[in-house]
């Protein structure tokens, strides 16, 4: 007895559709509204499709039209989206022609109504795109960006934001002050920022910093000790320095040691992790610790030295 596949109930069809590779699933979805609804509402709502990277292997066989179709259908159910260097994949400036992938604006204009985490590593990310994200991702609580065109404008419109990672950006003091005042951030990473924003954090209302547990910052005075004392919930601190002389780091370490010894705050006891990135770290370590006669591998790591100074866990 022969049976047309369309005569099967929805449960049976979904089981069959799940065994198909993604290009075939999309072909089925394009063939009728029923298959599109079954794939979009049942199959593509499963966990493996709710966390998507544009570099995912499952997307490689798709042509541009199918690729865009998949994102348009699945975007309302996505919870995590990772976008890497889209411009390089979307447009070849040497040949002057578009390639097989859409540009960055395509992703940000999708109906990402359930998105909780967004990571965009693309030099063409800018403030206007942040404004688009604030409208298309109303429930976003984690944003990671890396672009010199990001100044912090419109980020206060991300009302549910708890984690902001903005490395190698150009976050301005005025916009950061707004974020610290209006958002309840638990994680803030602004390492390698174009502007020094340590004073902005120090001057922020303490009441709005009660939740901040993780902080990443560059070129902080005394390895971030003053910030650490002011943030009552801070557990992890990352400080980075670029182009700083080893002798200056040594002097700063001595000052930090004195501050830690004279401080009666609970900061050093509650801090669980402190990390520091230093250019030419092995050379700097030898000069700062007086271990020139020892092998660099036998020298203690810079972060471990800071832990000892801070007397943290």
Secondary structure per residue as TSV (DSSP state, phi and psi in degrees):
chain	resnum	aa	ss	phi	psi
A	1	X	-	360.0	124.2
A	2	X	-	-90.6	145.4
A	3	X	-	-134.2	132.3
A	4	X	-	-72.7	137.6
A	5	X	G	-58.6	-28.5
A	6	X	G	-69.4	-14.5
A	7	X	G	-82.3	-12.6
A	8	X	S	-71.8	151.6
A	9	X	-	-75.7	171.2
A	10	X	H	-62.3	-38.6
A	11	X	H	-62.1	-44.4
A	12	X	H	-65.8	-41.4
A	13	X	H	-62.5	-41.1
A	14	X	H	-64.3	-38.3
A	15	X	H	-62.5	-43.1
A	16	X	H	-65.2	-45.2
A	17	X	H	-62.7	-32.9
A	18	X	H	-65.5	-25.4
A	19	X	T	-80.6	-12.6
A	20	X	S	-80.8	146.0
A	21	X	-	-66.8	159.6
A	22	X	H	-55.9	-43.1
A	23	X	H	-58.4	-38.0
A	24	X	H	-72.2	-35.5
A	25	X	H	-60.7	-43.6
A	26	X	H	-65.8	-38.6
A	27	X	H	-61.2	-41.1
A	28	X	H	-65.8	-42.1
A	29	X	H	-62.8	-34.0
A	30	X	H	-76.1	-17.7
A	31	X	H	-78.3	-26.4
A	32	X	-	-161.0	156.1
A	33	X	H	-65.2	-32.4
A	34	X	H	-63.2	-46.5
A	35	X	H	-66.9	-37.0
A	36	X	H	-62.4	-42.6
A	37	X	H	-67.2	-41.5
A	38	X	H	-64.4	-43.7
A	39	X	H	-69.5	-45.5
A	40	X	H	-70.3	-36.6
A	41	X	H	-93.5	-20.9
A	42	X	T	-120.9	-61.9
A	43	X	G	-66.8	-50.9
A	44	X	G	-81.2	3.5
A	45	X	G	-93.5	-2.6
A	46	X	S	-73.3	164.6
A	47	X	H	-54.0	-39.9
A	48	X	H	-65.8	-18.7
A	49	X	H	-101.9	-7.2
A	50	X	H	-86.3	-14.5
A	51	X	E	-120.7	106.7
A	52	X	E	-125.8	137.2
A	53	X	E	-116.4	140.5
A	54	X	T	-66.0	-14.5
A	55	X	T	-97.6	9.7
A	56	X	-	-61.0	136.6
A	57	X	G	-59.6	-32.4
A	58	X	G	-66.3	-19.5
A	59	X	G	-90.9	-14.7
A	60	X	T	-60.3	-38.4
A	61	X	T	-72.2	-9.6
A	62	X	-	-80.2	139.3
A	63	X	-	-77.5	174.6
A	64	X	H	-61.5	-42.2
A	65	X	H	-64.4	-45.9
A	66	X	H	-66.9	-37.5
A	67	X	H	-59.1	-48.8
A	68	X	H	-67.1	-37.9
A	69	X	H	-60.9	-44.4
A	70	X	H	-59.7	-46.0
A	71	X	H	-67.0	-37.5
A	72	X	H	-65.6	-36.7
A	73	X	H	-77.4	-39.5
A	74	X	H	-89.5	-17.4
A	75	X	G	-56.0	-36.8
A	76	X	G	-63.6	-18.2
A	77	X	G	-106.2	-6.1
A	78	X	-	-67.2	141.9
A	79	X	S	-112.4	-28.1
A	80	X	E	-137.0	134.0
A	81	X	E	-137.2	128.2
A	82	X	E	-119.3	122.1
A	83	X	E	-121.2	123.8
A	84	X	E	-122.4	122.0
A	85	X	-	41.3	55.2
A	86	X	H	-64.6	-38.3
A	87	X	H	-59.1	-39.0
A	88	X	H	-64.9	-31.8
A	89	X	H	-84.8	-25.7
A	90	X	H	-86.9	-29.1
A	91	X	E	-145.9	130.9
A	92	X	E	-104.3	102.6
A	93	X	T	-67.9	-26.3
A	94	X	T	-69.4	-45.5
A	95	X	T	-84.0	-17.8
A	96	X	T	69.2	34.2
A	97	X	E	-140.8	154.9
A	98	X	E	-77.8	144.7
A	99	X	-	-97.2	-152.8
A	100	X	S	-95.1	14.1
A	101	X	S	-133.0	148.4
A	102	X	-	-73.2	165.2
A	103	X	-	-81.7	173.1
A	104	X	H	-58.4	-39.6
A	105	X	H	-58.8	-30.0
A	106	X	H	-57.2	-47.5
A	107	X	H	-66.8	-41.8
A	108	X	H	-73.0	-19.0
A	109	X	T	-93.7	1.2
A	110	X	S	-69.1	164.1
A	111	X	-	-83.2	78.4
A	112	X	-	-93.1	55.5
A	113	X	T	-70.0	-20.0
A	114	X	T	-111.2	7.1
A	115	X	-	-67.5	131.2
A	116	X	-	-108.7	-28.3
A	117	X	E	-135.9	128.6
A	118	X	E	-131.9	127.7
A	119	X	E	-123.4	120.1
A	120	X	E	-126.0	112.0
A	121	X	E	-112.0	92.5
A	122	X	-	-156.7	128.3
A	123	X	T	-64.4	-15.7
A	124	X	T	-94.3	2.5
A	125	X	-	-66.2	134.8
A	126	X	-	-144.1	-178.7
A	127	X	H	-62.7	-40.0
A	128	X	H	-63.2	-31.5
A	129	X	H	-71.8	-32.8
A	130	X	H	-62.3	-39.0
A	131	X	H	-63.3	-38.8
A	132	X	H	-64.0	-43.5
A	133	X	H	-60.4	-39.5
A	134	X	H	-62.7	-25.1
A	135	X	H	-92.8	-35.7
A	136	X	H	-87.3	-16.5
A	137	X	-	-126.0	72.3
A	138	X	T	-66.1	-21.1
A	139	X	T	-107.3	15.5
A	140	X	-	-64.2	127.5
A	141	X	-	-120.3	-3.5
A	142	X	E	-141.3	120.6
A	143	X	E	-127.9	129.8
A	144	X	E	-126.9	121.7
A	145	X	E	-135.5	158.3
A	146	X	E	-149.9	99.9
A	147	X	-	-166.2	138.6
A	148	X	T	-68.5	-13.9
A	149	X	T	-89.6	2.5
A	150	X	-	-94.4	116.4
A	151	X	-	-107.9	-6.1
A	152	X	S	100.6	-5.8
A	153	X	T	-64.5	140.3
A	154	X	T	74.3	-3.8
A	155	X	G	-70.0	-24.6
A	156	X	G	-66.9	-16.3
A	157	X	G	-77.3	-9.2
A	158	X	-	-87.2	77.5
A	159	X	T	-63.3	-26.9
A	160	X	T	-96.6	7.8
A	161	X	-	-66.7	127.8
A	162	X	-	-115.8	-29.2
A	163	X	E	-124.9	124.0
A	164	X	E	-126.5	117.4
A	165	X	E	-114.5	111.1
A	166	X	E	-132.0	71.4
A	167	X	T	-82.4	145.6
A	168	X	T	56.9	38.6
A	169	X	-	-108.0	-170.6
A	170	X	-	-125.9	49.5
A	171	X	-	-62.7	123.4
A	172	X	-	-89.3	151.5
A	173	X	H	-58.3	-42.0
A	174	X	H	-63.6	-40.7
A	175	X	H	-72.7	-36.7
A	176	X	H	-64.9	-39.8
A	177	X	H	-60.2	-40.3
A	178	X	H	-62.6	-43.9
A	179	X	H	-63.2	-44.1
A	180	X	H	-66.5	-25.9
A	181	X	H	-84.8	-37.2
A	182	X	H	-104.5	-21.0
A	183	X	-	-106.2	151.4
A	184	X	-	-102.8	74.4
A	185	X	-	-77.6	139.5
A	186	X	S	-106.6	-22.4
A	187	X	E	-134.7	129.0
A	188	X	E	-137.0	119.9
A	189	X	E	-125.6	107.6
A	190	X	-	-123.4	36.7
A	191	X	T	-65.7	149.3
A	192	X	T	60.1	29.8
A	193	X	-	-72.3	150.1
A	194	X	S	-66.1	-32.2
A	195	X	S	-112.6	148.3
A	196	X	-	-78.7	121.7
A	197	X	-	-121.6	19.4
A	198	X	H	-59.8	-45.5
A	199	X	H	-64.0	-33.1
A	200	X	H	-62.0	-40.6
A	201	X	H	-70.4	-40.7
A	202	X	H	-65.1	-30.5
A	203	X	T	-91.6	-3.6
A	204	X	S	-69.8	149.6
A	205	X	-	-58.9	126.7
A	206	X	G	-58.7	-32.8
A	207	X	G	-61.2	-28.7
A	208	X	G	-89.0	-3.9
A	209	X	G	-108.3	10.6
A	210	X	T	-64.4	-25.9
A	211	X	T	-94.5	-10.9
A	212	X	-	-69.6	113.3
A	213	X	-	-107.7	-25.9
A	214	X	E	-131.0	131.4
A	215	X	E	-137.2	133.5
A	216	X	E	-122.3	128.3
A	217	X	E	-149.7	154.8
A	218	X	E	-110.0	147.0
A	219	X	S	56.5	37.2
A	220	X	-	-78.1	142.3
A	221	X	G	-67.5	135.6
A	222	X	G	54.6	43.7
A	223	X	G	53.8	35.3
A	224	X	G	77.3	13.2
A	225	X	H	-59.9	-43.1
A	226	X	H	-66.2	-38.6
A	227	X	H	-66.8	-43.0
A	228	X	H	-59.3	-37.4
A	229	X	H	-67.5	-31.4
A	230	X	H	-84.0	-22.7
A	231	X	-	-94.3	106.2
A	232	X	T	-69.4	-19.8
A	233	X	T	-110.1	6.1
A	234	X	-	-64.6	129.7
A	235	X	-	-117.6	-32.4
A	236	X	E	-129.3	130.8
A	237	X	E	-129.2	129.0
A	238	X	E	-122.1	123.4
A	239	X	E	-122.8	142.4
A	240	X	E	-132.0	148.6
A	241	X	E	-134.0	143.0
A	242	X	S	-134.9	126.5
A	243	X	S	74.1	21.3
A	244	X	-	-94.9	135.7
A	245	X	-	-70.7	150.1
A	246	X	H	-61.5	-38.8
A	247	X	H	-66.6	-32.7
A	248	X	H	-67.9	-39.4
A	249	X	H	-64.9	-37.5
A	250	X	H	-64.5	-44.6
A	251	X	H	-63.1	-40.2
A	252	X	H	-64.9	-37.0
A	253	X	H	-65.8	-39.4
A	254	X	H	-63.4	-42.4
A	255	X	H	-63.8	-42.1
A	256	X	H	-64.4	-37.5
A	257	X	H	-62.6	-41.4
A	258	X	H	-66.8	-39.7
A	259	X	H	-63.5	-42.5
A	260	X	H	-65.9	-36.6
A	261	X	H	-70.7	-33.4
A	262	X	H	-92.9	-9.2
A	263	X	-	-79.4	137.4
A	264	X	-	-107.8	12.8
A	265	X	S	-79.2	167.7
A	266	X	S	-90.5	5.2
A	267	X	H	-56.0	-48.6
A	268	X	H	-67.5	-22.7
A	269	X	H	-83.0	-33.3
A	270	X	H	-88.5	-17.1
A	271	X	-	-69.2	123.6
A	272	X	-	-98.8	-26.6
A	273	X	E	-149.4	134.5
A	274	X	E	-136.6	132.4
A	275	X	E	-129.8	150.6
A	276	X	E	-144.7	131.2
A	277	X	E	-104.9	121.4
A	278	X	E	-126.2	132.7
A	279	X	T	-65.7	139.7
A	280	X	T	54.2	51.6
A	281	X	H	-61.9	-36.6
A	282	X	H	-64.9	-42.9
A	283	X	H	-65.1	-43.7
A	284	X	H	-62.2	-39.8
A	285	X	H	-62.1	-44.1
A	286	X	H	-60.8	-42.4
A	287	X	H	-73.3	-35.7
A	288	X	H	-78.9	-32.3
A	289	X	H	-101.4	-3.9
A	290	X	T	67.5	31.9
A	291	X	-	-109.9	36.8
A	292	X	T	-59.8	-26.0
A	293	X	T	-84.3	-9.4
A	294	X	S	-98.7	158.1
A	295	X	-	-66.4	140.8
A	296	X	G	-53.7	-33.8
A	297	X	G	-68.1	-24.3
A	298	X	G	-86.1	-10.6
A	299	X	S	-75.7	144.5
A	300	X	-	-65.8	146.5
A	301	X	-	-65.2	149.1
A	302	X	H	-56.9	-41.8
A	303	X	H	-63.2	-35.9
A	304	X	H	-66.9	-36.4
A	305	X	H	-62.7	-41.5
A	306	X	H	-65.8	-37.1
A	307	X	H	-61.5	-39.3
A	308	X	H	-66.4	-42.3
A	309	X	H	-65.2	-43.8
A	310	X	H	-75.3	-15.8
A	311	X	T	59.2	38.4
A	312	X	-	-97.9	174.2
A	313	X	-	-68.6	360.0
